[in-house]
Structure formats: C-alpha cells, structure tokens
Amino acid sequence: MEYGILVLRTILIYVVIFAVMRLMGKREIGKLSVVDLVISIMIAEIGVFVIEDTGKPLGEGLIPILTLVALQITLALVSLRNQTLRTWFEGRPSILIQNGRMNREEMRKQRYSLDDLLVQLRQNRVMDVADVEFAILETSGKLTVVEKDKKTEEAPGPKADYKLQSLPVVVIMDGKVQEEGLAKLGQTRFWLKNRLQAEGVQDVKDVFFCSIDYKGRLFIDRKDK
C-alpha cells in the first residue's frame, strides 16, 4: 500500500510541476533569468520533499509551490511594465568585445576569464578572436557573437555617419527615451523628436520600441491603441 501511495504522489507532483513550468513560460532552461532559476530550483526541491515524506499532507507541498508560481507570474507581469525593475531582476547584457577590441574592464566585472571567452567563441564556431566584431554576454550567460564583415571592411568610398558594423542602438523602450542610447549616438531628445515626426510619430509615448542602425535607419514598433 505504501508503495502505491508513493507512486500516486510521484505522478501527482509530476503533473503539478509540469503544469507549473508551462504557466511560468516557454523560455529554455539555459535562458532563464536568475529569478526564474531560483524559483524553479525551489519548486523542484519542494517536490522531492513531498514525494519522499509520504506522511506529510500534500497540501503542505502544493501550497508553497503555488505560492512560488504566483510570485513568479506577478514579478514577470510587473517587470513587463517597469524597465527599472526588469533590469534589476534580469540585469543587462555585457559587451565583452566591441569594435574588435576586448573590454577587459567588463570581463573583470563579470569575472569572465579569457578561457571562458575562447570556449564560448568555439561553441559559436568562431576559432579566431580576430574575426569577432562584437561579443555580448547575455543575461542568460550565453555569448552572442557578431563576426566581422570583411567585404564591408574593405569597401571603398566615404564612411557613413554611423560606424559600420556597429550594433543597433536602442533609443526608446516601453515608451521611454533611453538617454544612454542617445549618448552613444551623440544626439539629443530634440533630434529624436524630429526623426520620429519625420516617420509620422508625434509622441514618444506612442512608441513601444525604437532602435537605429549603423546606416541611421529607424526601426519603430508602435504601441497598440
């Protein structure tokens, strides 16, 4: 009888945790934020305790699990509307290689060694650091690599206003102007307002996301009205 109860409890906890993970979202395990990872580990530990201790009522395990799920969903919804909170919970991507040069200060800050960099470059099928224009350490810990475009580098003619092979710069997010992005471009809010008006946008608050690429082209995603 005790083995039967153990089997039933195991199946029930499996179903509950499976449903919980579906509720928490569809991001891959390697792309979980720190908050998601902590909550996932806690849910797994609680599930093990409930299965092992058959004398403990199921409610003592299910209530903490559901509480953690409610917490995770609440934080996710609040973070969608609050960029400061989202940054605090998930952090920011770190540029480890920029314009072909290693950012040693950022690597020290992230405690990211040269060995770590070389390993992840090889995982991205890049064998030579000299071939890398940008390497961005994402908040998930994954390294995103942008290789140099040799044809673009060797192309003759006058240089563009924006550096070739530069990453797109975000200037508006969630309807708010990103001062850091404008500073990178050496531009002002007045300049941005004029560019938006030229694209038929009268108010920054009407824009969900806006970025500008190295050719000076704007990508605008407007809010649903």
C-alpha angles and dihedrals in degrees: 000000000000091000090051091053090049091052092048092048090049092052092046094050090046091054092046095049091044090053091045093053090050090052092050092060143263103278116132117253091249090055098051118126119237090260093051091047094050092048092046091052092048092050091050092050093049090049091054092050092050092050095046097046104058090174092064116091113249090234091067088062101035096051094057090045093051090045091055091048091051089049093050094048091047092050091047093051093046091047091054089063099035118059094186092055091044091053092047093052100037103025127214131287113260122223107222097172120031126179089349095306127109117242099221094176092057091045090054091047091053092041087237114156130207088250090057090050095049093047093052092044089055089049086057089051093251112132100175125055087206089069093060122098097173135009117185123191103215123214088254090061093251119131117230113203128200112191125213117265103226094190091054092046092054096042112123125225137065120329121252122245089251121054113261115250093018115144118251111271119227111227101167129033126172090351094305127114113243105224091189090059093049090049090055089053093043090234138126138230089256090057091048092049091053092049091050093048089052086058092049097259115130102179131039089216089067090064121086095184135000131176136169125217131213091272092057094252118148123223109201127187110185126210118255110254 
